[in-house]
């Protein structure tokens, strides 16, 4: 292909830069014009954004709460441990040997042996029946126990069942206990809650679209004469639509910020009671707020919903307006 002469190259680049600059200028003008319109009615603008913020705050708050519950359950001590009860005649030395061999399994992260003497001592201290247990001072009825920390995820019930089955088939093992029932129930409940949060978020997102769409419809009706005059002077629908789209975008962004503030206030109020509750169970846990990426997603998601609701409403109502 033949190269263009230098003056023609400069003219093309200048034309492209000029078009881009003109496009940016028009959008900046529409943006600041929209800001001026919203600032002239601060109460109405704030109320509209507050409605959007409340709609966004509910699923955002439930998401943060669910994330904290999942984080707290992952940190429960002993929640994913298997108790391997050995036969009564297995000595402590044999138990240590078995634990050492189990520690080499790829599915096992760590093992710990509770000797028969330790098991009896712990039972006497924790049960409160020390006097009754004195009758067994010469004959310990408790077997040695190997505590196993699996290397697989506790939430993977299939992998845990497979590991439990392998352990139960070992020689000199009386039983292997791991309460899969409560784990399955817990993760099933969390799964239902997570699905419910998604459904609720979808419904409330539709509500945000309706709120923004109705607000834009009222705005178009109140400025109908202005739109008709602009069309008489040759303004395109894209030019007229631009300020309304920015209005929806700003309403959604302000709603996202309000939702973030509402969730933050709620978690400030809940933080101290949660810490007191965990302290009663000899634990320590602090509620974790929205991560920076999740916060940005909340605000930008609100802005996108506002823009989409405005685009759907304005496109339909603006086409129906023609200068008489």
N, C-alpha and C positions, 0 to 999 in steps of 0.2 A: 504494500500500500504506500502511495506517495505521501511523504511528510508534508504537512501544511506549512506554509510560510510563517515566520515568527509573528508578524502582525496579526494574522488570522488566528493563530493559537492564542495570543493574548486577548483577542476579542471574544473568543469562545469562553475562555476561563473567566473573563470579566463578566460575561453574561450569566454564567452559572453562579458565580459568587453573588452577583446582584440579585438574582432570583432567590437564592437562599437567604440573603439578608432581608429582602422584601418579605419573604414568607415568615421569617422570625419576627420581623417588626410588626406584621399584622397580628400574629399570635400574641405577642407581648401587649399590644394595644388592647386586644380582646380580653386578655387576662386581667390587666389592671382596670379596664372598664368594668369587668365583672366584680372585681374586688370593691370598686367604688359603689356599685349597685347594692352589694350585700352589706357594706358598712353603713349605707343610708337607712337600713332597717335592721339594726343589730338584734333587737329582741326577736323578730320573726326568724331571722337567719339562725340565731342561737337555738331557738325552739326546734326548728327543723333538724338542725344538726344533732340536738340532744335526743330526738326521737330515733334517729339513725344510730347514735351512739348506744342507746339502751338496747336496741335490737342486736347490735354487734357485741355488746358486753356480755350478754347471757351465754352464748356459745363459747366466747373467749374465756370467761370465768370457769365454765365447766371443763374446758380443755386444760386449763392450768391446774384445776383441782384433780382431774383424772391423772395428769402427768405426775402430780405430787403423790397420789396414792400408789401409782406404779413404782415410783422411785422409793417410797417408803417400804413397800412389800419386797423390793429387791434387797433391802438392807436388813430384813428381819433375821435375827440370829437363829440359826438352826432350821430355817424354813426349808432348806434344800439338803438336809442331812439324812443319811440312811443309817439306821441302827441295825447292826448285824449281831444277832444273839447266837452265841456259840453253844454247843452241847455242854452239859454240866461237867462232864469228865475232862474237858479241854483245859489244860493248864495255862497259866499266864505266859509261860515261855512259848507254848504252841500258838497262843493267840497273837503274840508279837511276831512270830514267823508268818502267820497267815496275813497279818496286817502289812508286813513288809512286801509280800508277794502281790497283794492287792494294790499297793501303792505304785506298782509298775504298770498297771492297766492304763491304757490311754483315756478310758472313761472316768478314771478316779483321779481327783486332784490332790487329796490328802486323806490320811487315815490317823486315827487316834484310838488307843486301846484303853478301855476301862477294866481294870482287873477285878476279880471277884471281891477282893477285900475293899477296893474303892467303891464298888457298886453297893456293897452292904453298908459301908460308912455313909455314903450319900443318901441311901434310903432311910437310914436311921435318923439322919439330921433333917431331912426334908419331910418325912412322913409324920413325924411327931409321935411315933409309936416305938420309941427307944426301949421302953420297959418290955414291950411285947417281943421286940427283936432280941432281947437278951436271952430268950429261950433258944435262939439259934446260934448262940455264941460258939458252940462246938461243931456246928454243922451249917455251913453257909449254903443257903438254897439258891443263891443267885449266880448265874453264869457270867463269864467274861463277855464283854460287849466291845465290838469294834465300831467306832463312829466314822462314817465315810462321808467325805464331801465330794459329790460328783463333779466331774469335769464338764458335764453337759449342762445345758440350760435347764433350770427347774421348770420353766414354762413349756418345755418340749416333753409333753406327757408320754409320747410314744417312746422316746429315747430313755426316759426314766423307767418306764415299765420294762423295757428290754434289759436295762442294767439290773433292775431289781430281780428279774427272773434268773439272770445268770448268777447273781449272788446267792439266791435261794437254792440253787442246784449244787452248790459247793459241798464237799464232804465236811463233816464236823460243824456244819451250820444248822442250827435249830430253826431259825426263821430270820427273814430280812423284812424290816418294817419301814415303810415310808408312806405317810398319809397322802396318797394321791387324790383321795376324794375331795378333801378341802381345797387342794391346789386346783383341781379341775373346776370346782365351784367358783373359786376366787377368780380365775382367769375367764371363766364363762361370764361371770357378772361384769368384770371389767370390759370384756368384749361387747356385751350388750350395751353398757354405758357408752363405750366409744362409738358404737354404731348409732346410738340415740343422739349423741352429740352431733354427729355428722348430719343426721336427718333434721335435727333442730336447726343446725347452722344453715342447711339448704332452705328450710322454710322461712327462717328469718332473713336470709339473703333475698328471697323472693319478696318478702315484706319491704325490705329496703328499696328494691326496684320499684315497687308500687308507690312507696312514699315519695321517692325522687321523681317518678313519672308524674304523679299527681301534682307535685309542686311545680314542675316545669309546665304542665298544662295550664295551671292557674297563672303562671308567669306569662305564658304566651297570650292567654286571653286578656290579661291586663295591659299588654303591650301590642294589642292587635293592630291598632291604627299605625303605630310606629313600624310594624312589620309591613303593612300595606304600602306605606309611603316609601319604605326602603325598596320594595319590589317595583314600585312605579319608576324609581330612579335607576333600575337595572341591577339591583343587588341580587346576587345568586343565593340559593337556599343554603349553600355551604357557608357563605359569609354571614348570613343572618343566624344560622344555627350555632356558630362558633361561641358566642357569649353564653348561650344556654348550656352548651356542653361543659364549658368551664365552670358554670354555676353548679352543675351536678357533680363535677370533679371536686370542687371545693367543699360542697356539702358532705360528700362521702369522706373526704380527708378529715374534715373537722369532726365528723361522727366517729371516725377511727380513733382520733386523739381523745375524744370524750370517753369512748369505750375503754381505752387504755387507762385513763384516769380513774374511771369507776372500778375497774378490776383491781387497780393498785390500792385504792382506798379500802375495798373489801378485804384484801389480803393483809393490809395493815391492821385492820380490826380483828382478823382471825388469827394473826400470828402469835400473839401472847397466849390465848386460850389453848392453841395447839401445843405450844411449848410446855404449858403446865400439864396438859394431858399426858404427853410423852414422858414427862418427868415422873409422873405417878407410876408409870410402868418401867421405871429405871432405865429410861432411854432418853435420847436427845434428838430432836428433829426440828428443823426450821423450814417453813414453807418456802418453796422456790418460786419466784415470780417469772414472768415471761422473759425468755431469753431475748437478746437484742434482735436476732433474726426474726423471731416470732412477733416482736413488737413492730418491726418494720412491715412484716406481712400483714398484720392487723390494720395498720394505717393505710398501706397501699391497697389492700383488699377492699377497704371501705371506699377509697377513692375510685377504684375500678368499678365497683358496684354503682356508685353515684354516676360515673361517666356512662355506664351501660344503660342505666335507667333513664338518664337524660337523653341519650341517643335514640332509644326506642320510642320515647314519648314525643320528643321534638320532631323527629322525622315524620311521624304520622300526622301530628297536628299542624305542622308547618306547611305540609303539602296541601292541606285543606284551605289555606288562606290565600286568596287571590284578590288583587286590587279590583275594586268595582269601577 
